[in-house]
Amino acid sequence: MMSALYEATGDDSILKIIDEEIIEGLKMYHDTSREPYGYSSYITADKSDRFYDDNIWLVIDFVDLYNLTKKQHYLDLALDIWNFVLSGRDTVLGDGIYWCEQKKHSKNACSNAPASVAALKLYKATKNEAYLTAGKELYAWCYATLHDEEDDLFFDNMSLTGRISRAKYSYNSGQMIEAGAMLYDLTGEERYLKQAQATAAGCYERWFKPMKDGEQEFRMMESGDVWFDAVMLRGLIALYEQDENNTYLQAVNRSLDYAWRMGRDEHGLFGKFLSHRREEDKRSWLLTQAAYAEMSARMAKVNLR
């Protein structure tokens, strides 16, 4: 969220918060007792699990900050974490990165699709061909292994026994859209664009629900997890930058507007669904509020044509 806010505003006070509070806070999770160093899931006296996908999201945020500011310490952080991410990659199941260092039971879309995105962003930052190669290879593995030809969305994971978990989440497909759009931009190969477009159409069909706002009908972006949808949006924006098809982002704009007016509780907070608060769940998650802020910041930068 913070990198998106900085990109939208250029406000240096955001960088001050990142440097003095967020990075300092992250040090409490940084585990240097196991090599390669990586970030643990909890602050505990004992060693907690280290998830490759959790670390990948940090790589993406820090390399984004580097690309925006050219401040070397952001790139150094991204590269250090990337070393941990790569330690979860091997040739079991042909290629791919595990989900969790301590539970190497599966290779997941959520650890491979964003790893492809992270590698491609690192390539843009460094021009090191090794990152472009990694981005292509991780994308290819995810597409070959977890792609559903029926709707062009992506299954959640494959176990080491070869069993596919057929659950689908909007962020997994969204990251494959972003990776495909980036690969098209970097290579000019049409197949990447066509694959990203097909997955975006599948996302729109599955996770944008018909809604009415007064007499107006529109499609509401609502998969059941606002943070997942925020990550899906990253892919939809990356695709729009390549093909200028505004269908999906127009729907996102309508969704965010409706959610702001109709989807919050008496405290102004969102639940898991953008369109409404479910009575059976009174909790308001920080991640959900941050996801809405991220989406708003990202859409503020988009020039819809």
N, C-alpha and C positions, 0 to 999 in steps of 0.2 A: 504493500500500500504506500509506504513512504517514498519509494522511488517513483511511483506513479504520481504522487502529489508534487514531488520536486519537478518532474518532467512537465506537469501541467502549469506550475506556477513560477519556476525558477527562483523560488524563495530560499535564500541561503540559510534562513533560520531552521529550515527542515534538515539541511545537512548538519547543522549544529546538533540537533536532536539525534540524528542517526549516529554521529561520531561520539557524542558525549553520553548518550543514554542507551541507545539500542545496541551498538557494538560493545559497549561496556557491559550491558546486561547479558549479551550472548556469551561473554567470557565465562560466565557461571556454568554454561552448558558445555564448554569446550573441553573435551576429554583428551588429555595428553598422556594418560596412563596406558593407552593402547595405540599401536601404530598401524596404519597412518592415523594422524590426528583427525578427529571428526567431532561433530556435535551430537551429544546424547539427547535422548527424548525427555529426560527429567533431571532435576537437580536433586540428587540423593547422595547419601553417604556411600552407598554401594554403586557399582557400575550398572547403569541402566542401558537398555537396548539402544542401538544406533541405527536409524533408518536411513537408507540411501535416498529415498525421495525427500525426506525432510531436509537433508543437506543440499540436495539439488536445487530446491527453491531458493536457498541462500545464495548458491552460485549465480542463479539467474538475477536475483536482486542486485548483487554486488557488481556483476559485469554490466548490468544496465546502468548502475550509478557511475561506473568507470566510463562507459560510452557517452554519458551525459556530461561528465565533469572533467574527464581525463586525469583525475586524481589517482595516483599510482596505488595508494593503499587499498582502494576498492578492488582493483585488479589483483593485487597480491592476496587478498582474502579469498577472492573467487578461485584463484589457481590453487591455493592451499586446500580448499574444500574439495575441489575437483579431484585432487589426488586421492582423497578418501573415497569419492564416488567411484573412481575407476577401480578401486580395490574390490568392488562388488561385481565386477564384470569378469566372466569367464566363458568357456565354450560349451558348457552344459546347456542343452537344448539349442545348440548351434551358436548362440551368442546371448547377449542380454545382461542386464544388471538385476541382481536380487532386490527384494523389497527391504529386507532387514538383515543386518550383519549377523545377528545371533539366531535368526530363524530362517535359514536358507532353504525354505520349502517351496518357493515360487519365484517366478520372474514376472513382474507386473507392468501394466501399461503406465502406472503412475510413477515408476522409477525409470522407465525407458523413453517414453515420449518426451517428458521434460528434460531428460539427459540429452536427447538429440537437440532440443532447443538450446540448452545451455552450451553444448559444444559448438553450435553454429554461432551463437553470440560471442563465444570466446574466439572463434575464427575471425569474426568481424573486428574484434578488438585487437587481435595480435597478428593476423594474416598468417598464422602458423597452419600449414596444410593438414597437420595431424588432427586438428580440431574439426576441420571440414570432413575429413575421412571418418572420424568417429561419429559425427552428426549423421552422415549418410548411412553408415552401417547400423547404428541404433534405430534409425527410422526404418530401414529395410527390414530389420529383425522384427520390429513391432508390427509392421504392415503385414509381413508374411505369416506371423504367428497369431496375432490377436485381431486382425481385421475380419469383420463379418461382411461377407459379400452381399447379404440380403439387404442391409440398410446402410452399409458403408460406415458404420460406427465400430467401436473397438471394445472387445471383451476386457474384463478386468485383469486376468492373469492366467498363466499356465503353470501348473504344478510340475515338480520334477519328475512325476510319473507321466506327464503328458496330458493331464486332464485340464480342460479349459473351464475356468469359472466364467459363466456366461453373463454375469452382472455387467451393467454398463453405466458409466458415470460421465457426466457432461465434461468434466475437466480433462479426462483421458482423451476423448475425441477432440476436445479443443486444443490440446497440446499437439496432437498430430496435425491438426489444421495449421497451427502456427509453424511447426517444423516443415510441413509441405510448402507453405507459402514462402518461407525463408529459403528453402532449397531451390524453389523456382527462381527466386530473385537472384540467388548466388550462381546458379548453373544455367539458367535459361531453359532447362528441360521441361517440356510441356506436361509430361506425365505427373510431375509433382503438383502442378497447378490443378490439373483435372482431379487428382485424388483429393486434394484439399477442398475443392469445390463440391465434390460428391459427399464428403464427410460433413461439410457445412450444411448441405441440403438435408442430410440425415439428422443432424442436430436440430434443425429448424422443425422438422416433422415430428420429432420425439419430444423435444424439450421447450418448444414454444407453443403454449396452449391457447386455443381460441377463447377470447374474452370480450366482454362488452363494457364500455365506459360511457354510460349514458346511452346515446343512440349510436355511438361509434364502436365498430368492431375492430379488434386488433389481435395480434398474437403476443401472449405474455410469456416472457422468458422465465421459466419456473421448473427446475428439475427436482426441487426439494432440498437443495443445499445452496445457499447464496454464494458461499466461497467457491464451490465447484463452478457455478455460473460465471463468477468473476474471472476464473482461469479460462473458461471457454471463450469469454469475450476477448481475451488476449489474442486467441487464434482468429476470431472473426475480424478483428481490426487488422491483423497482419494480412489476411486474405483480401480485405477491402483495399488495402494499399496496393495490391497487385491487379485486381480485376474491376474495382470500382462498382461492384454490385452492392447497392445500398439497402437491399431488402432486409437483411438481418440486423443491421445497425439501426435502421429506422424502427424496427420492432424493439430493439434494446432501449432506444430513447423513450418510446411509449411506455415500456415496462418500468423503467426507472421513475418516470414521471408519475405513473399510476401508483407505484409502491410508496413514493414519498407522500402522496395524498391519502392513500387508502390502506396501506399495508402495515403501518406502525401502531404500536400500542399507546396507552395513555402517557407513557414516558418518552414517546418518540423513538422507540427502539423496534428493530425488525426481528422477526423470527426466522424459521427455516424456509418459509415460503414468502416470496416477495409480495404476493397479492393480499395476504391476510395473516393475522395471528391465529394460530390454533389454540383453542381454549385449553386443551389437555396439556400443553407445554408452556409454562409461564417463564421459562428460562430465557434470558437474552445473552447470547454469546458475543464476546468481543470480536471474535473472528468474523461473525456475520456482519457486524456494524462496519468493521474495517473493509470487508468485501464490497459493501455498498459504496463506501467512500472511494475505494479503488476504481470501481466501475464509473462513478461520476467523474473522477479525475481523468480517466482514460478517454471517456466520451467528450470531455471538454476540449481535448486536443484534436478530435477528428473533424475534418472539414467535409461534411456529407454533401455530395453533389447529386 
